[in-house]
Amino acid sequence: MSGLSFAVVGAGIGGLTAALALARQGHAVMLIERRTGFSEVGAGLQLSPNASCILIDLGLGHALQRVVGEPERVVVRAIGSGKTIGEVAQGSFMRERFGAPYWVVHRADLQTLLLDAVRSQPGIRLVMGRKVETIETGPQGAELTLTTDNGLRETFRADAVIGADGVWSKVRQAAGMRALPSFRGSVAWRATLDHRQVPAALAGNETGLWLGSKGHVVHYPIANGRLLNIVAIERRKHPVEGWSAPGEAKALLSHYASATPLLKDLLGRVDNWLLWSLFDLPARVMAKDRIALLGDAAHPVLPFLAQGAALAIEDAATLAAVMPQSADEIPQAFSLYESRRLERARRVQAEARTNGRIYHAGPLVSFGRNRVMQRLGPQGMTERYSWLYDFKIA
């Protein structure tokens, strides 16, 4: 197969995965990143079996095993009383049921492994410190105009463009998709805590999920157990600026003042919080002519199903799988990609929104929710998402 040329905009998890998958098929990739470097800032990610199987197939399994965690279960508790509501089976059950592990990982660790793999591919050119100004497409390909912070302008040509540039995607706008993401009334407080500072009752190899009407809290071990990743959701009327604004610990503790002492103890041990406002944009279009979108550029998804990174990885692998041999066939291939991905993305988005309402339910709805969890049991709770975890590239 004669290789095609692609401009992948955005070197996050989805963009790195797409570049790697395309290069492994013999295509030439220019990977464009607005940042001038990769920082270590970040929180944890959950790689459910639908994503971990793809990374393993890309040859990253052994490297990932050195940095990931594999929680045995999710323990669901009530924020106010601390009582256990239910459990979700993970660990060996996930491996046996879906043929791949449910991993948790520090974003920086996954990014580093993907970046190392990308840099080992001679067919990938990584271009840092450039932002996309314009994209023009035609029968013969696509032309991108890039600029640097110093005002330097460059023009590049490729057979097609893949937008992996996040919630506020410039590529999405260039493709004529003008709708903007909307704030969904919640802010995520993110932090990591050294495992030596974690209360003993919460230091096991498991994910904790605390539910309450004012928000919820999730925590799980990352960095091979050296850190505990913590995300606390606060319902708010207005968003914060940026994706990593600093947060005052006192404000979070005040918001969770009625929480059980164990949870307040955990939250109180964190000194530095970063805030991230939660935005959503219903998936409508994922491809147009010679432009395709993946990850948050195509379908921002609320974190209440832990599928943001997983969906981007799925998108990347599916996109690579449908690529044709001829540049003339790219628009049709992108249309096929959209047909395979759009309904699934919409279903995940809808399920995440529903989870947010269920997690934050008032007394009456939460009573029914708790009864359902107890009736289903740990394996039944996992089986509810068999449609999600049992994903395979068509």
PyMOL commands that set and color helices and strands:
alter all, ss='L'
color gray80, all
select helices_A, chain A and resi 13-24+49-57+61-65+91-98+107-119+170-174+195-197+200-202+249-255+261-268+295-297+303-305+308-321+327-359+363-383+386-389
alter helices_A, ss='H'
color red, helices_A
select strands_A, chain A and resi 5-9+28-33+44-47+73-78+84-89+103-106+124-128+131-138+141-147+153-158+160-163+182-194+207-212+215-222+227-235+245-247+273-280+287-288+291-293
alter strands_A, ss='S'
color yellow, strands_A
deselect
rebuild
show_as cartoon
